[in-house]
């Protein structure tokens, strides 16, 4: 019954771990640069008060919320598309199940991606206001 969600779930897991690997290497590079900056300022003695404070702008809740809203909206739109355009979608045959799976999967991925894009745009706009 839930065969339509398997492909987006697997793709989401693969994308998540790929993102985490790239983030790991990027943070490692940032930490190395910060350590180099600290050793340089210790040697020269020119440390300013706000220089060591780093803004921790993690928008994980925003990203997850927008992703889940996008996935939910994608499933709802996929359901509406299936009910309006596919005849006999209440008791579908094999081919109709495959078609419905494609509609559900594509809508879920499209709206999930749009949710993440909206979260990214919000992240870019928020620091400018502060």
N, C-alpha and C positions, 0 to 999 in steps of 0.2 A: 504494500500500500504506500509506503514512504520511499519507493524506489527513486522518485524524482529528486530527492534531496541528497542522495549519495554522491553524485558527481560534484555539486557545489561544495559539499562538506569536505571532500578529499582535496579539491582545489584550494579551498580556504586554508586547510591545514598546511598544505605545501607552501602556499604564499606566506603564511604566518611564520613558519620556520625559516624560510628564505629571508624574510624581512629581519628576523631576529639575528641571523648570522651576519648580515650586512651591518646591522646596528651594533653588534658586538665589536666588529672591526673599527667602525667609526668612533665609538666611545673609547676604544683602546688608544686610537690616535689622539683624541682630545685629551685623554689623561696624560699621555706622554708629553704633549705640548704644555700642559699645565705644570707638570713636574719640571720641565725645562725652564719655564717662566719663573717658578718658585726658586729654583737654584740660582738663576740669574739675579733675581731681586735680592736674595740672601747675600750673594757675593758683592753686589753693588750697594746694598743698604737702602735702596730707593723703593720703599713699600708705601703705598697709599692706603687709606682706610677702606675704601670700597673696592679695591682692586681684587681682593681675594673672594669677594662674594660673587657667587654665580647664581643667576636666576634659574630656578628649577621650574621650568614650564612644562610639566608633564600633563598632557591632555588625554590621558588614557581613558578616563571615564567618558569624555566627550567622543573620542573615537569609537569606543565600544557602543555607546548609546546610539550614535548616528548609524553605525553598521547594523545594529539590531533593528532599528527603525526602518532602515533601507531593506533589510531582508524581509521583515514583516510586510512592508508595503509591496515588495516584489511578489511575495506569495499571494497577497490579496489581489493584486492586478492580474497575476497568472490565473488565479481562480476565476476572476471575472471574465477574462478572455476565453477561458475554456468553456465556461457556462454559456456565454453568448455566441461563440463562433463554432463550437464543435457539437454536432447533433448527437444525441444519445450519450452525453458525457456522464450521466448518472450510472449507467451500466456499460462501460466501454469495452470494446473488443481489444485484442492485442495491439493492433495498429493505432487505435485511438489512445491507448495507454502510453505508447511510445511518443505520440505527438504531444499528449498532455505533459509528459515528463520533460520534453524539450521546452515547452512553453513555460512550465514552472521553473526549470533550471535557468533558462535565459533571463527570465524576469527577476529571479532571485539574485543572480550575479550582476545584472545591470543596476538594479536599485541598491544593492549592497555597495557596489563601487561608487555610485552617486552619493550614498551616505558618507563614505570615506572622503570623497572629494569635498563635500560640504563641510565636514569636520576640519579638513585641511585649510579651507578658505577661512573658516572661523578662527583657527589657530593663527593665521597670518594677520587677521584684522584685530584681534584682541590686544596684543602688545602695543600696537600703535595708539590705542585709546588710553593706556596706562601711562 
